[in-house]
Amino acid sequence: MIYIVIPVFNRKDFTRDCLLSLRKQTDPNYKVIVVDDGSTDGTADMLKEEFPEVTVLFGDGNLFWTASVNMGIHHALEQGADYVMTMNNDVEVAPDFIENTYKWAKVKPNAVIGALEMDAETREPIFGGEIIDFKLNSVRHLIQELPKEKQVGIHLVSQLPGRGLLIPRTVIDKIGVFDQEQFPHYVADYDYTHTAARHGFELYCNYDAKLYTYPEESGERKNRKSKNLKNFYNHLFDIKGGGNLRDFTRFTLKNCPKPYIPYYLANGYARRIFGYLMK
């Protein structure tokens, strides 16, 4: 049984659309846990009235992404989950999403498997896993390298985000839950997949399991659209800043091979500072 953990804070319309897409699955063998971290827009009432089948856990508004996900994971394990999947509320999934998730989980039962991300507006693929090179401080985006005819099945990658991330219980039993102390909001998903890889678990992106996202709705995209000194500061230092230097430093020290740390840090700082100003 897959338990899908969805952390939410407001944006109830996104949450509704996400849950409606899950209701349309060709394979109903899953359960949903929503962790509502202090929403003030009527999310709790909407969930109670419209989605009685969903388990809702509550935070006080201070959990952020990582602690919310961990709360859901612990509850899922208590219920006997074989797999846990993390999912953001601003996604919708294809009708065969769960079916194709099980398809490849049976082939690779101990692997951590991510989903193919599609643009909800254009229906074009925009993310299909990454291969990182710490030595060169570069990231290869697999979706840009694979020809259309090979954008099917599963492909080996070196890091994955938390959108539609399938985690076997065997992985959680060995490495635990996400690192909420060091990465309270961003980067925790990438850190987790690197941790899993170091412990011998394979990482794949499942091109048959499609989910649809709204890239322009991310907080970081909006932050970049309206550039000012306050947003620049938030980009680099706020807990929800996409270029948070603290999170990047911690991620590097924890996951980058030691010989490459100085260059990786210097290059990464420059990218986050000047990249915000240039893009």
C-alpha positions as CSV (number, residue, x, y, z in Angstrom):
1,M,0.0,0.0,0.0
2,I,1.2,3.5,-1.0
3,Y,0.5,6.3,1.5
4,I,0.7,9.7,-0.2
5,V,1.8,12.5,2.1
6,I,0.8,16.0,1.0
7,P,1.9,19.0,3.1
8,V,-0.3,22.1,2.7
9,F,-0.5,25.7,3.8
10,N,-3.4,27.6,2.3
11,R,-3.9,27.4,-1.5
12,K,-7.0,25.2,-1.0
13,D,-7.9,25.3,-4.7
14,F,-4.6,23.6,-5.6
15,T,-5.2,21.0,-2.9
16,R,-8.7,20.3,-4.2
17,D,-7.5,19.8,-7.7
18,C,-4.7,17.6,-6.6
19,L,-7.0,15.4,-4.6
20,L,-9.6,15.3,-7.4
21,S,-6.9,14.0,-9.8
22,L,-6.0,11.3,-7.3
23,R,-9.7,10.2,-7.1
24,K,-9.6,9.4,-10.9
25,Q,-6.8,6.8,-10.6
26,T,-7.1,3.5,-12.5
27,D,-5.5,1.8,-9.5
28,P,-7.2,2.7,-6.2
29,N,-4.7,1.0,-4.0
30,Y,-3.4,4.0,-2.1
31,K,-4.2,6.3,0.8
32,V,-3.8,10.0,1.2
33,I,-2.5,11.9,4.3
34,V,-2.7,15.7,4.2
35,V,-0.7,17.6,6.7
36,D,-2.3,21.0,7.1
37,D,0.2,23.3,8.8
38,G,-2.0,26.1,10.0
39,S,-3.9,27.0,6.9
40,T,-6.3,30.0,7.4
41,D,-8.2,29.9,4.1
42,G,-10.7,27.2,4.9
43,T,-8.6,24.3,3.8
44,A,-9.5,22.2,6.9
45,D,-13.3,22.6,6.3
46,M,-12.9,21.9,2.6
47,L,-11.1,18.6,3.3
48,K,-13.6,17.6,5.9
49,E,-16.6,18.3,3.6
50,E,-15.3,17.2,0.2
51,F,-12.7,14.5,1.0
52,P,-13.8,12.4,3.9
53,E,-11.5,9.6,2.7
54,V,-8.4,11.7,3.3
55,T,-6.6,11.5,6.7
56,V,-5.8,15.1,7.9
57,L,-3.1,15.9,10.4
58,F,-2.6,19.4,11.8
59,G,0.4,21.5,12.5
60,D,0.6,24.9,14.2
61,G,2.1,26.8,11.2
62,N,5.7,26.3,12.1
63,L,6.4,22.9,10.6
64,F,7.2,24.0,7.1
65,W,7.7,21.4,4.3
66,T,10.1,19.0,6.0
67,A,8.5,18.6,9.4
68,S,5.1,18.3,7.8
69,V,6.2,15.5,5.6
70,N,7.9,13.7,8.5
71,M,4.7,13.9,10.5
72,G,2.8,12.3,7.6
73,I,5.5,9.6,7.1
74,H,5.4,8.6,10.8
75,H,1.6,8.3,10.6
76,A,1.9,6.2,7.4
77,L,4.4,3.8,9.0
78,E,2.1,3.4,12.0
79,Q,-0.6,2.4,9.6
80,G,1.6,-0.3,8.0
81,A,2.7,1.5,4.9
82,D,4.8,-0.4,2.4
83,Y,5.6,2.7,0.5
84,V,5.4,6.4,1.3
85,M,5.1,9.0,-1.5
86,T,5.7,12.7,-0.9
87,M,3.7,15.1,-3.1
88,N,3.2,18.8,-3.2
89,N,-0.4,20.2,-3.3
90,D,0.2,22.2,-6.5
91,V,0.3,19.2,-8.7
92,E,-2.2,17.0,-10.5
93,V,-1.5,13.5,-11.6
94,A,-2.4,11.5,-14.7
95,P,-5.1,8.8,-14.3
96,D,-2.6,6.0,-14.6
97,F,-0.1,7.6,-12.2
98,I,-0.6,5.1,-9.3
99,E,-0.8,2.2,-11.8
100,N,2.5,3.1,-13.4
101,T,4.1,3.7,-10.0
102,Y,3.3,0.2,-8.9
103,K,4.4,-1.2,-12.2
104,W,8.0,-0.1,-11.7
105,A,8.0,-0.5,-7.9
106,K,7.5,-4.2,-8.5
107,V,10.6,-4.2,-10.8
108,K,12.7,-2.2,-8.4
109,P,11.1,-2.7,-5.0
110,N,14.0,-1.2,-3.0
111,A,14.7,1.8,-5.2
112,V,13.6,5.4,-4.6
113,I,11.6,6.5,-7.6
114,G,10.6,9.9,-8.8
115,A,8.0,11.0,-11.3
116,L,8.1,12.8,-14.7
117,E,7.0,16.4,-14.3
118,M,4.9,17.9,-17.0
119,D,3.9,21.6,-17.4
120,A,0.2,21.7,-16.6
121,E,-0.5,24.4,-19.2
122,T,1.6,23.1,-22.2
123,R,1.5,19.4,-21.3
124,E,5.2,19.2,-22.2
125,P,7.8,17.4,-20.0
126,I,9.9,19.8,-18.0
127,F,11.7,17.6,-15.4
128,G,12.8,14.0,-15.6
129,G,15.5,13.6,-13.0
130,E,19.1,15.0,-12.7
131,I,22.6,13.7,-12.7
132,I,24.9,15.8,-10.6
133,D,28.7,16.2,-11.1
134,F,30.2,17.7,-7.9
135,K,33.6,18.0,-9.4
136,L,32.4,20.3,-12.1
137,N,29.5,21.8,-10.1
138,S,27.2,20.9,-13.0
139,V,23.8,19.2,-13.2
140,R,22.6,17.3,-16.3
141,H,18.9,17.4,-16.8
142,L,18.0,14.0,-18.3
143,I,14.8,15.2,-20.0
144,Q,17.0,17.4,-22.2
145,E,19.2,14.5,-23.3
146,L,16.7,11.7,-24.0
147,P,15.1,11.6,-27.4
148,K,11.3,11.4,-27.3
149,E,11.2,7.7,-28.1
150,K,13.2,6.9,-25.0
151,Q,11.2,9.1,-22.6
152,V,9.5,6.0,-21.2
153,G,10.2,3.5,-18.4
154,I,12.6,4.2,-15.6
155,H,16.0,6.0,-15.9
156,L,18.8,6.0,-13.4
157,V,19.5,9.4,-11.8
158,S,21.6,10.8,-9.0
159,Q,19.1,13.1,-7.2
160,L,15.3,13.7,-7.2
161,P,12.8,16.3,-5.8
162,G,9.9,15.5,-3.5
163,R,7.2,15.9,-6.1
164,G,5.8,12.4,-6.5
165,L,8.8,10.7,-4.7
166,L,8.2,7.1,-3.9
167,I,10.1,5.8,-0.9
168,P,10.0,2.1,0.1
169,R,9.7,1.3,3.8
170,T,13.0,-0.5,3.6
171,V,14.7,2.8,2.8
172,I,13.1,4.6,5.7
173,D,13.9,1.8,8.1
174,K,17.6,2.2,7.2
175,I,18.1,5.9,6.8
176,G,15.2,7.4,8.7
177,V,13.0,10.3,7.7
178,F,13.9,13.7,6.1
179,D,16.5,15.9,7.9
180,Q,14.2,18.6,9.3
181,E,16.8,20.1,11.5
182,Q,19.2,21.1,8.8
183,F,16.7,21.5,6.0
184,P,13.4,22.8,7.3
185,H,11.8,23.7,4.0
186,Y,13.9,23.5,0.8
187,V,16.7,21.0,-0.2
188,A,15.5,18.3,2.2
189,D,14.3,16.1,-0.7
190,Y,17.5,16.3,-2.6
191,D,19.5,15.7,0.6
192,Y,17.3,12.6,1.3
193,T,17.9,11.1,-2.1
194,H,21.6,11.6,-1.9
195,T,21.5,10.0,1.6
196,A,19.6,7.0,0.2
197,A,22.2,6.7,-2.7
198,R,25.1,6.7,-0.2
199,H,23.4,3.8,1.6
200,G,23.2,1.7,-1.5
201,F,19.7,2.5,-2.8
202,E,19.2,3.2,-6.5
203,L,17.4,6.3,-7.7
204,Y,15.2,6.3,-10.8
205,C,12.9,8.7,-12.5
206,N,9.7,7.0,-13.7
207,Y,8.8,8.5,-17.1
208,D,5.5,6.5,-17.1
209,A,4.3,8.2,-13.9
210,K,3.3,11.7,-15.0
211,L,2.3,14.6,-12.8
212,Y,1.4,18.1,-13.9
213,T,2.8,21.2,-12.2
214,Y,2.4,25.0,-12.4
215,P,6.0,26.3,-12.4
216,E,5.0,30.0,-12.4
217,E,3.1,29.5,-9.1
218,S,6.2,28.6,-7.1
219,G,7.2,31.2,-4.5
220,E,10.7,31.4,-5.9
221,R,9.4,32.2,-9.4
222,K,7.3,35.0,-8.0
223,N,10.2,36.2,-6.0
224,R,12.3,36.5,-9.2
225,K,9.5,38.3,-11.1
226,S,9.4,41.2,-8.7
227,K,13.1,42.0,-8.0
228,N,13.9,44.3,-5.2
229,L,16.2,44.4,-2.2
230,K,13.8,42.7,0.1
231,N,13.1,39.8,-2.4
232,F,16.9,39.5,-3.0
233,Y,17.5,39.1,0.7
234,N,14.6,36.6,1.0
235,H,16.1,34.6,-2.0
236,L,19.4,34.2,-0.1
237,F,18.4,34.0,3.5
238,D,14.7,33.3,4.0
239,I,13.6,29.8,5.0
240,K,11.6,29.7,1.8
241,G,14.2,31.3,-0.3
242,G,15.1,29.3,-3.4
243,G,18.8,30.4,-3.2
244,N,19.1,30.0,0.6
245,L,22.8,30.1,1.3
246,R,22.6,28.3,4.6
247,D,20.7,25.4,3.1
248,F,23.1,25.2,0.2
249,T,26.1,25.2,2.5
250,R,24.7,22.5,4.7
251,F,23.8,20.4,1.7
252,T,27.3,20.7,0.3
253,L,29.1,19.9,3.5
254,K,26.9,16.8,3.9
255,N,26.8,15.5,0.4
256,C,29.7,16.8,-1.7
257,P,32.9,14.8,-1.7
258,K,35.4,16.6,0.5
259,P,38.0,17.4,-2.2
260,Y,35.4,19.3,-4.2
261,I,33.8,21.3,-1.4
262,P,35.7,24.6,-1.7
263,Y,35.1,25.0,-5.5
264,Y,31.5,23.7,-5.2
265,L,30.7,26.2,-2.5
266,A,32.4,29.2,-4.2
267,N,30.7,28.4,-7.5
268,G,27.4,27.8,-5.9
269,Y,27.4,31.1,-3.9
270,A,28.2,33.0,-7.1
271,R,25.4,31.3,-9.0
272,R,22.8,32.1,-6.3
273,I,23.9,35.7,-5.9
274,F,24.5,36.7,-9.5
275,G,21.9,34.3,-11.0
276,Y,19.1,36.1,-9.2
277,L,20.2,39.4,-10.5
278,M,20.7,38.2,-14.1
279,K,17.6,36.0,-14.6
